[in-house]
């Protein structure tokens, strides 16, 4: 039996998380939930407890590896921390697993981290090198695995061990009563980070068309549109703008399911421009919307229509709607004119995710067990 230390580093993303020592979405899906699926080993989960005041990196990793056999964390780019980490790992013959859930190799110019992670930038080089020293890299999707495998073979001349640990769902953590819909409104909702500017730019002309055509249509966005993205609304006249709401998201993930339950959305949208970066994404938005039986309209891009083994993602017309870039207006209109269809899609998606996408029903424990056995 090994002792494994899981570290969610995103506790430092904002003051509230630091005060509560809480995780965000990345910490939840990529560190917390996998840690709960480990069987037959001793697991410790930490955030800010990892570091101690006045402790040097060398002292920190010697202390940690004196106690733990495996350190499992998310990707990072601090070279001093990495140097001490890997030196001590090798000296004490321990192991390091690093998770990476985003394709930083093909980051888009509109991404908030583009200037740090574009080609030839220091942080990109450090991140790539640090990942190359990991004993195992875990990723969320097969396209991301293939992209990294190609990168490490071509750039570092390495055959890296890369394991797919998919994002799944835990329906027990979404047990909130959904807010009743407003019969006078049709609300289009979008939840996500501020890294989707290109996706929203593709979607917004269709949104504007629909909002001008149907005065009962409203748009709400949670946490996804920052001040530097307000130009997306440049063609929206004042009457339409009055029907748009930019809502804050939650500071921590544990608040997120309740916040989503309070949205009176008639549909949740998941637009993605088809490119190397977005094809490495996963389909979490479909999970999030469906937990409250909100029907999903998603771009017909990899994460939303390709099955994961025996598990299906969105089946068009059954558990959501899949659209090409030119089809957004038509899909939105179909749900505006037929709310019963939306209710049926949302209910079927909820049932399918509950029955087929749960952590406890998955083989994740076996995958992690095989991964850990391969280390020693």
C-alpha positions as CSV (number, residue, x, y, z in Angstrom):
1,X,0.0,0.0,0.0
2,X,1.3,3.4,-1.0
3,X,0.8,6.8,0.6
4,X,-0.4,9.3,-1.9
5,X,-0.6,13.1,-1.5
6,X,-3.1,14.9,-3.7
7,X,-2.6,18.6,-4.0
8,X,-5.3,21.0,-5.4
9,X,-3.3,24.2,-6.2
10,X,-6.3,26.2,-7.4
11,X,-7.1,27.1,-3.8
12,X,-4.9,30.2,-4.4
13,X,-7.0,31.5,-7.3
14,X,-8.9,34.0,-5.2
15,X,-9.2,35.3,-1.6
16,X,-12.3,33.3,-0.8
17,X,-10.7,30.0,-1.7
18,X,-7.7,30.9,0.3
19,X,-9.8,31.7,3.3
20,X,-11.8,28.5,3.0
21,X,-8.9,26.4,1.7
22,X,-11.4,25.5,-1.1
23,X,-11.0,24.2,-4.6
24,X,-12.4,25.5,-7.9
25,X,-13.6,23.5,-10.9
26,X,-10.1,22.3,-12.0
27,X,-9.3,21.1,-8.4
28,X,-12.7,19.4,-8.1
29,X,-12.6,17.4,-11.4
30,X,-8.9,16.8,-11.8
31,X,-7.7,16.3,-8.2
32,X,-10.5,15.9,-5.6
33,X,-12.7,13.4,-7.4
34,X,-9.8,11.2,-8.6
35,X,-8.4,11.2,-5.1
36,X,-11.8,9.7,-3.9
37,X,-11.5,6.9,-6.5
38,X,-8.2,5.5,-5.2
39,X,-8.7,2.1,-3.6
40,X,-6.2,0.1,-1.5
41,X,-3.9,3.0,-0.8
42,X,-3.7,5.7,1.9
43,X,-4.8,9.1,0.5
44,X,-4.3,12.6,1.8
45,X,-5.8,15.6,0.1
46,X,-4.4,19.1,0.7
47,X,-4.5,22.7,-0.5
48,X,-2.7,25.4,1.4
49,X,-1.5,22.9,4.0
50,X,1.2,21.8,1.5
51,X,3.5,24.7,2.4
52,X,4.7,26.0,5.8
53,X,5.9,29.4,6.7
54,X,9.6,30.0,6.4
55,X,10.2,26.6,4.7
56,X,12.4,26.4,1.6
57,X,11.4,24.3,-1.4
58,X,14.2,21.8,-0.6
59,X,13.0,21.5,3.0
60,X,9.4,21.2,1.9
61,X,9.9,18.3,-0.5
62,X,12.2,16.5,1.8
63,X,9.5,16.6,4.5
64,X,6.8,15.5,2.0
65,X,8.7,12.7,0.4
66,X,9.8,11.4,3.8
67,X,6.1,10.7,4.5
68,X,4.5,10.1,1.0
69,X,5.4,7.7,-1.8
70,X,3.5,9.6,-4.6
71,X,2.7,13.3,-5.1
72,X,-0.2,14.0,-7.4
73,X,-0.9,17.6,-8.6
74,X,-2.0,19.9,-11.4
75,X,0.5,21.3,-13.9
76,X,2.6,24.3,-13.0
77,X,5.5,26.4,-14.3
78,X,7.6,27.4,-11.2
79,X,11.2,26.2,-12.1
80,X,12.6,26.6,-8.5
81,X,9.8,24.5,-7.0
82,X,10.1,21.9,-9.8
83,X,13.9,21.6,-9.3
84,X,13.5,20.9,-5.6
85,X,10.6,18.6,-6.2
86,X,12.3,16.3,-8.8
87,X,15.7,16.3,-7.1
88,X,14.1,15.1,-3.9
89,X,11.9,12.6,-5.7
90,X,14.9,11.0,-7.3
91,X,17.0,11.1,-4.2
92,X,14.3,9.4,-2.1
93,X,13.1,7.2,-5.0
94,X,9.5,8.5,-4.9
95,X,7.0,9.3,-7.7
96,X,5.3,12.4,-9.2
97,X,2.0,12.4,-11.2
98,X,1.1,15.7,-12.9
99,X,-2.4,16.4,-14.3
100,X,-2.9,18.7,-17.3
101,X,-6.5,19.3,-18.5
102,X,-5.9,22.0,-21.1
103,X,-4.0,22.1,-24.4
104,X,-1.6,24.9,-23.6
105,X,0.5,23.9,-26.7
106,X,-2.2,25.3,-29.0
107,X,-3.4,28.2,-26.9
108,X,-5.5,30.8,-28.7
109,X,-4.5,34.5,-29.0
110,X,-7.8,35.4,-27.2
111,X,-7.1,33.2,-24.2
112,X,-6.2,35.2,-21.0
113,X,-3.0,33.2,-20.6
114,X,-1.8,33.5,-24.3
115,X,0.9,36.0,-23.6
116,X,2.4,33.7,-20.9
117,X,2.0,30.4,-22.8
118,X,2.4,31.2,-26.5
119,X,5.4,29.8,-28.4
120,X,8.8,30.8,-27.2
121,X,7.5,32.1,-23.9
122,X,9.3,31.2,-20.6
123,X,6.3,29.8,-18.8
124,X,5.4,27.6,-21.7
125,X,9.0,26.2,-21.9
126,X,9.1,25.6,-18.1
127,X,5.6,23.9,-18.1
128,X,6.6,21.6,-20.9
129,X,9.9,20.7,-19.3
130,X,8.3,20.1,-15.9
131,X,5.7,17.8,-17.4
132,X,8.5,15.9,-19.1
133,X,10.0,15.1,-15.7
134,X,6.7,13.6,-14.3
135,X,6.6,9.9,-13.9
136,X,3.1,9.9,-15.3
137,X,0.9,12.6,-16.9
138,X,-2.8,12.4,-16.5
139,X,-5.2,14.2,-18.9
140,X,-8.9,14.5,-19.4
141,X,-9.4,13.4,-23.0
142,X,-7.9,11.2,-25.6
143,X,-7.2,14.1,-28.1
144,X,-5.2,15.8,-25.3
145,X,-3.3,12.6,-24.7
146,X,-2.4,12.3,-28.4
147,X,-1.4,16.0,-28.6
148,X,1.0,15.7,-25.6
149,X,2.3,12.3,-26.8
150,X,3.3,13.9,-30.1
151,X,4.8,17.0,-28.4
152,X,7.0,15.0,-26.0
153,X,8.2,12.6,-28.7
154,X,9.1,15.4,-31.1
155,X,10.4,18.1,-28.7
156,X,11.8,16.1,-25.8
157,X,12.5,12.9,-27.6
158,X,10.6,11.1,-24.9
159,X,7.9,8.4,-24.8
160,X,5.8,9.7,-22.0
161,X,3.4,7.7,-19.9
162,X,0.1,9.5,-20.4
163,X,-3.2,8.2,-18.8
164,X,-6.7,9.5,-19.6
165,X,-8.7,10.1,-16.5
166,X,-12.0,11.5,-17.8
167,X,-14.2,14.1,-16.1
168,X,-17.3,12.3,-14.8
169,X,-20.3,13.3,-12.7
170,X,-21.4,12.8,-9.1
171,X,-25.1,13.4,-9.1
172,X,-25.2,13.3,-5.3
173,X,-23.4,16.7,-5.2
174,X,-26.1,18.4,-7.3
175,X,-29.1,17.7,-5.1
176,X,-30.8,21.1,-5.2
177,X,-34.3,21.9,-6.3
178,X,-34.2,23.7,-9.7
179,X,-35.7,27.1,-9.8
180,X,-39.1,27.3,-11.6
181,X,-39.0,28.8,-15.1
182,X,-40.5,32.2,-15.8
183,X,-43.5,31.6,-18.1
184,X,-43.1,35.1,-19.6
185,X,-39.5,34.7,-20.6
186,X,-37.3,32.3,-22.6
187,X,-33.8,32.5,-21.0
188,X,-30.7,31.4,-22.9
189,X,-27.9,30.7,-20.4
190,X,-24.1,30.3,-20.7
191,X,-21.7,29.3,-17.9
192,X,-18.0,29.1,-18.2
193,X,-14.6,30.8,-17.8
194,X,-13.4,33.9,-19.6
195,X,-11.3,31.8,-22.0
196,X,-14.0,31.4,-24.6
197,X,-14.0,34.7,-26.4
198,X,-13.7,33.1,-29.9
199,X,-16.6,30.7,-29.1
200,X,-18.9,33.5,-27.9
201,X,-17.9,35.6,-30.9
202,X,-19.1,32.8,-33.2
203,X,-22.3,32.4,-31.2
204,X,-23.3,36.1,-30.6
205,X,-24.6,37.0,-34.1
206,X,-27.1,34.2,-33.8
207,X,-28.0,35.3,-30.3
208,X,-28.6,38.8,-31.5
209,X,-30.8,37.6,-34.4
210,X,-32.9,35.6,-32.0
211,X,-33.3,38.3,-29.4
212,X,-34.3,40.8,-32.0
213,X,-36.9,38.4,-33.5
214,X,-38.3,37.3,-30.1
215,X,-38.8,40.0,-27.5
216,X,-39.4,37.4,-24.8
217,X,-35.9,36.0,-25.1
218,X,-33.3,36.9,-22.5
219,X,-29.6,36.1,-22.2
220,X,-27.7,35.4,-19.0
221,X,-24.0,34.6,-18.7
222,X,-22.3,33.3,-15.5
223,X,-18.7,34.2,-14.9
224,X,-17.7,34.0,-18.5
225,X,-17.5,37.6,-19.9
226,X,-14.9,39.9,-18.5
227,X,-14.6,43.6,-19.1
228,X,-12.2,43.2,-21.9
229,X,-14.8,41.0,-23.7
230,X,-17.6,43.6,-23.7
231,X,-16.8,44.4,-27.4
232,X,-18.7,41.2,-28.2
233,X,-21.9,43.2,-27.6
234,X,-21.0,46.0,-30.0
235,X,-23.8,45.3,-32.4
236,X,-26.5,44.9,-29.6
237,X,-28.9,47.8,-29.5
238,X,-30.0,49.2,-26.1
239,X,-33.3,47.4,-26.1
240,X,-31.7,44.0,-26.6
241,X,-28.9,44.9,-24.1
242,X,-31.5,45.5,-21.5
243,X,-32.4,41.8,-21.8
244,X,-28.8,40.6,-21.2
245,X,-27.4,39.9,-17.8
246,X,-23.8,39.3,-16.9
247,X,-23.9,37.4,-13.6
248,X,-20.9,36.6,-11.4
249,X,-19.9,33.0,-10.9
250,X,-19.0,31.4,-7.6
251,X,-15.7,31.8,-5.8
252,X,-15.5,28.1,-4.9
253,X,-16.8,25.0,-6.6
254,X,-18.9,23.9,-3.6
255,X,-21.1,26.9,-4.2
256,X,-21.5,26.2,-7.9
257,X,-24.2,23.5,-8.0
258,X,-26.5,25.6,-5.8
259,X,-25.9,28.7,-8.0
260,X,-26.7,26.7,-11.1
261,X,-29.9,25.4,-9.5
262,X,-31.1,29.0,-9.1
263,X,-30.9,29.8,-12.8
264,X,-34.2,29.9,-14.6
265,X,-32.7,29.0,-17.9
266,X,-34.7,27.4,-20.7
267,X,-31.6,26.3,-22.5
268,X,-27.9,26.2,-21.8
269,X,-25.5,26.8,-24.7
270,X,-22.0,25.4,-25.3
271,X,-20.5,27.0,-28.4
272,X,-17.0,25.9,-29.4
273,X,-15.0,26.9,-32.5
274,X,-13.5,23.8,-34.0
275,X,-9.7,24.0,-33.6
276,X,-6.8,22.1,-32.0
277,X,-7.4,23.8,-28.6
278,X,-11.1,23.2,-28.3
279,X,-10.9,19.6,-29.6
280,X,-9.0,18.8,-26.4
281,X,-11.8,20.1,-24.1
282,X,-14.3,17.9,-22.2
283,X,-18.1,18.1,-22.0
284,X,-18.5,19.5,-18.5
285,X,-21.1,22.1,-19.6
286,X,-23.4,19.4,-20.7
287,X,-23.1,17.8,-17.2
288,X,-23.7,21.1,-15.4
289,X,-26.8,22.1,-17.4
290,X,-28.3,18.6,-17.4
291,X,-28.1,18.3,-13.6
292,X,-31.1,20.7,-13.5
293,X,-32.6,19.3,-16.7
294,X,-31.7,22.4,-18.7
295,X,-31.4,21.3,-22.3
296,X,-28.1,21.8,-24.0
297,X,-27.3,23.1,-27.5
298,X,-23.7,22.4,-28.2
299,X,-21.3,22.8,-31.1
300,X,-20.7,19.6,-33.0
301,X,-17.1,19.5,-31.9
302,X,-15.2,16.6,-30.4
303,X,-16.1,16.8,-26.7
304,X,-19.8,16.9,-27.3
305,X,-20.5,14.2,-29.9
306,X,-17.7,11.5,-29.7
307,X,-18.5,8.7,-27.2
308,X,-16.0,7.8,-24.4
309,X,-15.9,4.0,-24.6
310,X,-19.4,2.7,-24.0
311,X,-20.6,6.1,-22.7
312,X,-22.3,8.4,-25.2
313,X,-22.0,12.1,-25.1
314,X,-24.8,14.3,-26.6
315,X,-27.1,12.4,-29.0
316,X,-28.7,14.9,-31.3
317,X,-32.4,15.1,-30.7
318,X,-32.3,12.8,-27.6
319,X,-30.1,14.3,-24.9
320,X,-29.4,17.7,-26.5
321,X,-28.9,19.4,-29.8
322,X,-25.7,19.4,-31.8
323,X,-25.1,22.2,-34.3
324,X,-22.8,23.5,-37.0
325,X,-21.7,27.1,-36.8
326,X,-24.5,28.2,-39.2
327,X,-27.3,26.3,-37.3
328,X,-27.4,28.1,-33.9
329,X,-30.4,30.3,-34.8
330,X,-32.4,27.4,-36.0
331,X,-31.7,25.3,-33.0
332,X,-32.5,28.1,-30.5
333,X,-35.7,28.9,-32.4
334,X,-36.8,25.2,-32.3
335,X,-36.7,25.3,-28.4
336,X,-38.4,28.7,-28.2
337,X,-41.3,27.5,-30.3
338,X,-41.5,24.1,-28.5
339,X,-40.7,24.3,-24.8
340,X,-41.9,20.7,-24.4
341,X,-39.0,19.6,-26.6
342,X,-36.6,21.4,-24.4
343,X,-38.0,19.8,-21.2
344,X,-37.7,16.3,-22.8
345,X,-34.1,16.9,-23.9
346,X,-33.2,18.1,-20.5
347,X,-34.8,15.2,-18.7
348,X,-33.3,12.6,-21.0
349,X,-29.8,14.1,-20.6
350,X,-30.2,14.1,-16.8
351,X,-31.3,10.4,-16.8
352,X,-28.5,9.4,-19.1
353,X,-25.8,11.1,-17.1
354,X,-27.1,9.8,-13.9
355,X,-27.2,6.2,-15.3
356,X,-24.0,6.2,-17.3
357,X,-21.5,9.0,-16.3
358,X,-21.2,8.5,-12.6
359,X,-17.8,8.1,-10.9
360,X,-19.0,5.2,-8.8
361,X,-20.2,3.3,-11.9
362,X,-16.9,3.8,-13.8
363,X,-13.7,1.9,-14.1
364,X,-11.7,4.9,-12.7
365,X,-10.6,3.1,-9.6
366,X,-9.2,0.3,-11.8
367,X,-7.4,2.7,-14.1
368,X,-5.8,4.5,-11.2
369,X,-4.8,1.2,-9.6
370,X,-3.1,0.1,-12.8
371,X,-1.4,3.5,-13.0
372,X,-0.1,3.3,-9.5
373,X,1.1,-0.3,-10.0
374,X,3.1,0.8,-13.0
375,X,5.1,3.2,-10.9
376,X,6.7,0.7,-8.6
